[in-house]
Amino acid sequence: MPMLELPARFTGDPAPLGIDLHMHSTASDGALSPAAVVALCASRGLSVMALTDHDTVAGIDEAQRTADEHGIMLLPGTELSTRWSGINIHVVGLLPHGAQGALVPGLEAQAEARERRAEVIAARLEKLGLADALARAREQAGSPRPLGRPDFARALVAAGLVADTSEAFRKHLGNGKKGDVKAHWPALEEAVGWILDAGGVAVLAHPLRHGLTRRKRGLLLDAFAAAGGQAAELVSGFQNPDVTRDLARQLDERGLLASLGSDFHFPGGHLAPGSMSAVPRTAVPPVWSHPRLTSRLLSRPHCSTL
């Protein structure tokens, strides 16, 4: 079998790269099991994927077994919830050696914070008419994993209080709404430190989704780089190509690498694994060129080439 070959630069070629480094499963708030996510990636022709469930690595072992069966290169990962300047910021950790070091107690603390947050959300939604909110959300989750807002959104739909999850977020769970509970997430710098201590690569997730001005996004990138962050998602799902090129300039100015991912959560939506805007031609190196990742990605034969 040929060795896995990854492009050293983004050339602007519209052909899909077969890489997706941001996806979710039922280990957090995704709709498919880790094994099913990997199988879907295989059916869509992906060669490299990362499973990055929120504040957990619980699905990695199952995903790895299935990835081995399908000949897909799996990068273990997680997506950590953090705070910066009063804003919820997510940081993807790409973990070639899995969770270790300071990340292990960090993930335990994140799970506890999610449980406390879920209890507060449930209490607030009960006042809005969702009886037994915690139990209903747990039923939607279908497992003992920490609950997230999407579980409560589905509970609101099942109770007939809203027509769909979009309405649930618009009325009750979105930013500034009653169900938008700010957990005691760690500071951005602390979470980045956890990832680095685990031998991983810290990636700023979807930096274009926070509604920040270009100047404030630059300040976020500055703070992230100063904390030791190594990359940011140049492409996350579908986005305006002009904005993507401008973001590439901001990454290049700070020496940050470029990652990409669909942020896949459930089938049937427009964000399927591997579905995202084309990566423009840019001088910014891809995240897989980081030495911490190349040793894993190029260490074993693989049945696909890119």
N, C-alpha and C positions, 0 to 999 in steps of 0.2 A: 504494500500500500504506500502511496506517495506521502511525503511529509506535508503537513499543513502549511500553506503559503499564504501569508497575509500581505495586502498592499502596504508599502512603506509610506505612501503619501495618498492624499485624496486628490484625484486627478480631474474631478468634474464629470467623469464617465457616468451617464445615467443608469447603467446596468446595476442591478441590486448587488450589494456586497455579500449577502448571505450571513450577516452578522447582526445580532441584536443583544445589547448589553443592559437591558432594563425590562424585566418582566415579572409578573406576580402570579402566585398560585393560591390554593386554599390554605397554605401555611400562613397567609395573611389575608388580604381582602380580594384575592382573585377567585374566579368561578371554577377553574379546573384544578385537578390535583397536580402536584409536581410532575408525576409521570405523564399525565395527559398533556401538560404544557410542552414537555420535551417531544412527545410523539407528534404534536401539532407542528412544532418547529421542524421536525424531520420531514413531515408531509409537505411543508412549504419550502423545502430545499435549503434550510439554514445549515451552516457548517459550524458556526460558533455562537454560543448563547451564554447569557448569564441569568441566573434566577436570583432576583433581588427583592425578596419579600420584605415588608415593612418590619424593621426592628427584630428580625429573627433569621436564623439559618435552619429552621426546623425542617424545611423541605429538601435540603440539599442532598442528603443521602439517597432518598427515593429518586430524585432527579438524576443523580449520577449513575445509578444502576440502569435507568432507562436510556440515558445518553450513551452509555457503553454499548447497549444493545443496538442502538441506531447509528453508532459511529459519529456522534456529534461531540464536539469539544465543548464541555461545560466549564464555565468559570463560576465557582461559588461566589455568592454575593449577598448583600443586604442593603436596604435603604433606610438610613437612620433619620429620625425626626430630630431637628435641632431648632435653636432660636438664635436669631441675629437681628439686632436693632428692633426688637418687638415683632419680628416677622417669623413665621414658621418656614424654615428652610430644610429641604431634604438633601442628604448626602449619600450617594451610592458608594458602598465599599466593595471593590472588586478584590476578592480574597483568594489568591492562588494557593494559600496554605490553610484555608478555612478559618474559622473563628478561633483565636488564641489570644494569649496575653490579656491586656486591659479590655479588649473587646468582649470577653466572656462575661465578666461582671457588669459591663456596660449594657449588654443585651438583657441581662436579668433585670437591671434597673429600668430599662425601657418597657419591658413587659409589665412590671409593677405599675409604672406610670400610666400605661394604657388601661389597666384594670381600674385604677382610680378614676381616670377620665371617663370610662364607660359608665361607671356608677353615677357620676354627675350628669352625664348626658341623659341617662335613663330617668333620673329624677326630674329633669327639666321637661323631657318629652311627656312624662306622665301628667304634668300640669297642663300640657297642651292636648291631652286626650288619649294618649297611647297607654292603655292600661298594661301593667306587667311588662314594661318596656324592656327591662334587662333580659327577662326570659324570652321575650319575642325576638329580640336581636340575637340571642344565643341560638334560638331555633333556626334563624336564617343563616347563621354562621355554620351550623352543622358540625361543629367540633369545639373542643375546649380552648382553642387559640384565643389570644386577646382580641377583643371586639374593636371594630373601627366604625366610623360614621357610615360607610356603605351598608353595614349590617343593620344599623338603625333605619337607614333609608328604605331598605327592603322591607323592614318590619312595618314602617308607615304605609307602604304600598299594600302589603298583605292585609293590614287592618282597614283598608279602604279610606284612609285619611288623606291620601294624595293619589294622583293618577299614575305617577311613575317616579323613579328615583331622581330625575332632574327636578321635578316639582318639590320633592322632599328636600333637596339641597337648597333650592331657591327660596323656599318658605321657612325651613326649620334648621337646616344643618350647615348651610354655607357660611362664608365669612360674615361675622357680625350678627348672625342669627342665634337664637336661644341655644341651639344644639352645637354651636361652635365653641367648644370648651378648650381652652388653652391648657394643655398638660404642662407639667414641669419638665419640659425637655431640656437636655443639656445645651450649653452654649456651643455654637458652631465649632469653636476651637477645640473643645473637649472631645467632641465626637470624631473630628478629624484625627485627633491624637489616638483614639482607640483603634481606628483603621490602620494607622501607620504602625502602631505597636503590634498589630497582627500580621505585619508584613504585607499589607494590602496597598491598594491605590485608591485614594479618595477622589471621588468625582462629584462635582456640583451638579445636582439633578435639575433638569428643565429650567435653566436660569431665565428663560423668556416668559415664564408663566406667572410671575409674581406681580405683574403690572408696574414694574419699576421704570423710572426714567432711565435713559442711557447713563446719565451721571451716577445715579444710585446703584444701577447694576454694576458699574465700574467699581464703586466702593465695596460692593459685596464680593466681587472677584478679587479685589485687593485684599480684603480681610481673609478670604478663603486661601489665597496664595500665601499670605503671611503666616497662616496657621499650619502650613505644610501641605495644603491641597495640591494635587498634581494635575487634575484635568477637570473639564466641564463638558456637559452634553451639548455639543454643537448642534445636533439635531435630536429633537424629541418629538416623535410623531410627525404631524404635518405642520409646517410653518412657512411664513413668507420668505422667499429666497433672498430678498434684499436685506431683511433683518438677520437672516442666517449669516450672510457675508459680513455684515457689520459686527455680529457677535464673534466671528472668526478673527476679525481685526483686534477685538478686545482681548481674546485669548492669546493671540500672537504677541501683543504688547506686554503681557504678563508671563510669558513662557509657560502657559498652561497647554496641556495636550487636549485633543478633541475626542470625545466619546459620542456614541449614538445609541438610541434605543427607542422602541415603540411605546414603552410604558404599558404593555398589554395587561389587561385585567380579565376580559371575558370575550368569548367568541360571539360573532354576530355584529360587533361594532366595526368602525372603520379602522381601528388600530389593531390589526392582526399582527402576530409575530413577524418581524421583518418588514412591516409596512411603515414607511416613514418618508419624509421628503428626501430628495437627492442631496448628497453632500457636495457643496460647491468645491471647485478647485481652490485649494488653499495651501499656504506654506505651513500651517499648523500640523504637526505630526499627530498621527492617531494614537489613542491611548494604549493600544496593544504593542506599541514600540517601547513602552516603559520597561526597563530591565526586570522589574518585579513580575511582569506578566509574560515576557517573551520566554522565560525559562519554562513556564508551564505550557504555553501554547505551542512551542516548538519542540517539546521534549519527547513527544511520542508520535509514531506513525498515525496517519489518519486517512479515512477513506474518501475524503473530499478535499479539493483544492479550490482556492479563490482566485 
